[in-house]
Amino acid sequence: MDENGAAEWETAVLDGGPANGLRLRLIDRPNVLQVSCPCETENPAGEMGVAAVHIYRRDLRVKSELRYGFDGASP
């Protein structure tokens, strides 16, 4: 928190998986991030959407930066 009591933003990097190298700004260092990617469907009406969900977990071993590693075992 800063001197005014507001939460501070931090830059994190995603390591591995479909979002490898992506940098994002976070507050409060969550333990898990969920990244979704829209998938094409063959629904002619376009009324339903489908997304692939990928899980990234905070890597506590890395001390030099805030890093999240791809968890390929998570659904």
C-alpha positions as CSV (number, residue, x, y, z in Angstrom):
1,M,0.0,0.0,0.0
2,D,1.1,3.5,-0.7
3,E,1.1,6.4,1.8
4,N,-2.6,7.1,1.1
5,G,-3.6,3.5,1.9
6,A,-4.3,2.6,-1.8
7,A,-3.1,-0.8,-3.1
8,E,-0.1,-0.6,-5.4
9,W,0.0,-2.2,-8.9
10,E,2.8,-4.7,-9.7
11,T,3.9,-6.1,-13.0
12,A,3.9,-9.9,-13.3
13,V,5.0,-12.1,-16.2
14,L,3.4,-15.4,-17.3
15,D,5.8,-18.3,-17.9
16,G,5.0,-21.1,-20.3
17,G,1.7,-22.2,-21.9
18,P,-0.3,-20.2,-24.4
19,A,0.3,-16.8,-22.7
20,N,4.1,-17.2,-22.3
21,G,5.8,-13.9,-21.9
22,L,2.6,-11.9,-21.3
23,R,3.1,-9.1,-18.8
24,L,0.2,-7.8,-16.8
25,R,-0.4,-5.5,-13.8
26,L,-1.9,-6.9,-10.6
27,I,-2.9,-5.9,-7.1
28,D,-2.4,-8.1,-4.0
29,R,-0.4,-10.9,-5.6
30,P,-3.1,-13.5,-6.2
31,N,-1.8,-17.2,-5.9
32,V,-3.6,-18.3,-9.1
33,L,-4.5,-16.6,-12.4
34,Q,-7.0,-17.9,-15.0
35,V,-6.4,-17.0,-18.6
36,S,-9.1,-17.7,-21.1
37,C,-8.9,-17.8,-24.9
38,P,-12.0,-17.8,-27.2
39,C,-12.4,-20.9,-29.4
40,E,-14.1,-21.0,-32.8
41,T,-17.4,-22.8,-32.9
42,E,-19.5,-24.1,-35.7
43,N,-22.6,-22.6,-34.3
44,P,-24.2,-20.8,-37.2
45,A,-26.4,-18.6,-35.0
46,G,-23.4,-17.5,-33.0
47,E,-25.4,-17.6,-29.8
48,M,-22.9,-19.6,-27.8
49,G,-19.3,-19.0,-27.1
50,V,-16.6,-21.4,-25.9
51,A,-13.3,-20.5,-24.2
52,A,-10.3,-22.6,-23.3
53,V,-9.2,-21.9,-19.7
54,H,-5.5,-22.0,-18.7
55,I,-4.3,-21.8,-15.1
56,Y,-1.1,-20.0,-14.0
57,R,0.2,-20.4,-10.4
58,R,2.4,-17.9,-8.6
59,D,6.0,-19.1,-8.6
60,L,7.4,-18.5,-5.1
61,R,10.9,-19.7,-6.0
62,V,11.5,-16.6,-8.2
63,K,12.5,-13.6,-6.1
64,S,13.6,-11.2,-8.8
65,E,10.1,-10.6,-10.2
66,L,6.5,-11.5,-9.8
67,R,6.1,-14.6,-12.0
68,Y,3.3,-17.1,-12.7
69,G,4.0,-20.5,-14.2
70,F,1.7,-22.4,-16.5
71,D,-0.1,-25.4,-14.8
72,G,-0.7,-27.8,-17.6
73,A,-2.3,-30.3,-15.3
74,S,-5.2,-28.0,-14.3
75,P,-8.4,-28.3,-16.2
